[in-house]
Amino acid sequence: MTQPTYNKIVEHKTQAKKSFALLIDPDKTSVHQAKKLIELSNNAAVDFIFVGGSLLITDHLEEIVKQFKKESNIPILLFPGSPAQVTPYADALLYLSLISGRNPELLIGQHVISAPLIRKSGLEIISTGYMLIDGGNPTTASYISNSIPIPADKNAIAACTAMAGEMLGLKLIYLDAGSGAMNPISEAMISAVSSQISIPLIVGGGITEPEKAYRNCMAGADMVVVGNAVEKDPGLIKEMSVAIRTASSNPSMVESPESNGAF
């Protein structure tokens, strides 16, 4: 199977171009709101759209994906909280393995159940090492996953977990503090993880200001995901995009926090 979406992510990394992904939670976004987000995303040159959430209590995920595909050329990646959050109308699916926890259902169990459906969907499948990081308060992701997030100050644990994920053959590493996190992931942890892996690093959760998105990129994130902040203020899409592209134009200025070393 060809992998145009994954190849684009890797190409951005190779070119030191930081990527901006907008996260759309169908439970918090109506079809009408999605239309406005499409316009803002197109104007801000958003790189990727993630669609999904920890829960799914509405039935318009597929309709939102179709709307985006109709009015935008931005690649759509499913970010599923369960096998139910799958539609063949997206471009790709982040096949998440929760490598930070010890819940076997989210490490491999749900994958076994969903594999036939996923294969039939025809979606581009991108195996992703998903790592929950403590964001200072319980999140839906940590509750639903029934797992304990990696402590926010345990950079070595995060780095070793990411290394293991890469050596197991995963194609992306995703550090997530969870939607609505009180504290975003520290630049020190991002830098520690980035320095130990060669595959693209995605960072999300608790990123509410453009300055934070910029600093995450400078610390080593290849892609920054913003969702909750934009739900509250869609105007932030443009500001976030500018901040992330500014980081792309300053590759020689990548910061190395004192705690950059993982060991």
N, C-alpha and C positions, 0 to 999 in steps of 0.2 A: 504494500500500500504506500502510495506517495504521501509525503508529509509536508505540504506547503506551509502550514501554520507553524509547525515546530521549526522548520528550516528558517522561517522568517525570524523567529525568536533567537535562534542561534546566530543568524546573520547580524542581527542588531548587537548581540554581545560581541561578536568578532570585530565589529566596527566601532565598539565602545559607544554605541548609541543606546541610551537609556529608554526603556519603554514605559508607557503609561497605559494601564488597564483600568477601565471603569467597571465596577461590579454592580450588576443589577439584580436585586433580590425581588423575584416575582411576588412575594408576599407583601412587599412594601411599595410596589410600583404598579400602577394601573396601566392599561394600554394607552390611555390618553397621556399620562405622564411620560411613558416611553417615547412617544412621538416627539415630545419636547427634548428629551435626552438625546435622541438621534440627531436632531438639528444642532444641539450644542456640541455633541461629540464630533460631528462632521466638521464644524467650524473650528474646533480646537485641535483637529488632527489627532484624535485619540488613536492609539496604536491597536488596542485590542478591547473587546467587550467580553467580560465574564458574566454568565447568567446562572444563578442558582443561590441556594441558601441552606441553612441547617435544617429547616422545616419547609414543607410545601403544603399550605392550607388553601391555596387558590388553584384555579385550573387554567390560568392563562399564560403559563410559561411558553408553550409552543406558539401562542399568538404573538407574544412579545418578540420571540426569536424571528418569526416570519416578518414582522413589521420592520425589524432592524435590517434583515436581509433585503427587503424590498427597497428601503430608502438609504442604504449605506453599503459601502464596500469594506467596512471595518470587519476583520475576522471575528467571528463569534465562537467563544469557547465555553462549553458547559462546565460549571463548577458545582457538581452535584453533591448534595448532602445524603442522597439515597439513590438506589437504582430507578426510582420512580421519576427522577428528574432528568430524563433522557428524551431528546427529540432528534430525529434525523435531519432536521432543517438547519441545525447549527453546522459550523465548519469542523470543529474538533471537540474532544472531550478530555478534560484532565482526569485521568484514571488515578484517583487518589488512594495512596496507601498511607495510613496514619502511622508513620514510623517513630513518632515521638512517644506513643502510648504503648500499652501492653494489652489492648483489647483485640483479640484475634479476629473478631468479626470485621473490624475496619482495617485490619492488616492484610487479610486474605479472604475471610469468610464471605463477605458481601460480593467480592469479586467473582468467586466461584459461582454464586447464584446468578449474577448479572452477566457473566461472560457471553452466553449465547445471544442474549438480547443486544448487548453492545456490539458484537460482531455483525449481527444482522442489520444494525442501524446504518452501517456504511460510513460512520464517522471516523475521522482521523483520531487515533487514540494516542495520547501522550501520557506515559507513565510518570507519575509525580509523587515524590516523597513529601508528604504533608506533615508539617511539624507545628504543633500548637505550643505557643510560648505564653507564659503567664503575663497577662496584661493588667494585673492589679485588681481584677474583679471577675467573678464567675461569668462566663459567656454561654450563649446557646450552644456554641460548638463544643465546648468542654463538657457541658451537661449531656447533650445528645450522644456524644462520643463515649461517655462514661470513662474518661481518661484524665489523668493528671497532667497539666501542661508542664513543660520544662521551666524551671524557675528562671526568672528574668536575668539573674546574675550568674547563671551557670553557662558561661560561654563555651567552656571546654566540652560539656555534655552536648550542647547544640552542634558544635563543630564535628565532634566524633559521630554523632547521629547522622549528620549530613554526609560525611565521608562514607559511612556504611551504606547509605542509600545510593550514593553514586557507584560504589563498588558492586552493589547488587544489580546494577544496570538501569536504575531509574534515570529519566532524562531531564527532570527538573527537580529543584528543591524549593519548597514553598514554606517560608516562615510566616506564621499567622498568629497575631495576638487575639484574633476574633473580632467579629462585628461589635462595635460599641465598647471596645476595650478602653479602660481608663488611662492606661499607659501604653504608648507604642513600643515596639521593639527597639532596644538601644542600638546606637551606632556601633558600640563596642562589640555586641553580639553579631551584628550584620557583618562587620569587618572580619571577625574571627571565623565565621562560617565561610565567607567569600574567599578567604585566603587559603582554605583547605579543599576547595572543590573546583572543578573546571567546567561543570555544567551550569546552565543559567540559574540564577537565584532570584526568586520572586519574594517580595515582602509586602505584607498587608496587615491591617488591623490598627485602629487608633490613630491613623494618619489624618489629622483634621486641618492642618495648615500647609500651605505650599512650601514653607521653609523646612518643614519636617520631611516632605517628599524629596526635596533637594538634598538634604543631609543624608537621607537613606541611600540615595543614589551615589553620593560621594563616598559613603562608607563601603560600597560594594554591591548594592542591590542592582540587578540588571533590569528588573521590572518592578514598578510600584503599583499596588492595587488600592484604589480608593472607592469606598462605597457609602458607608454611613454618613460621612460628612457631606457628600454630594446630595444624598437624600434630603438633608436639611437645607442645603444651599446649592442648587444646581449651578449657580454662577461660578462656583469654585472649579468647575471643570476646566475652564480656560486658564485660570491661575495655576492650577496644578500642572497642566500641560506645559505652560511657560517655564515653571520651576524645573520640571524634569528635563526639558530640552536645554535649559541653561546648564544643567549638570553634564549633559552630553557634550556641550561645547567646551568643557573644562576638564578633559580626562587627565591632564597632568596634575590636577589639583586634588586628586583623590586623597582623602584624609586617612590617617592611620592613628586611631585612638590608642592611648597608652596600653589598653588591654587588648590590642589587636591580636596578639599571639594567643592561640587557643591553649597552649600547653605551658 
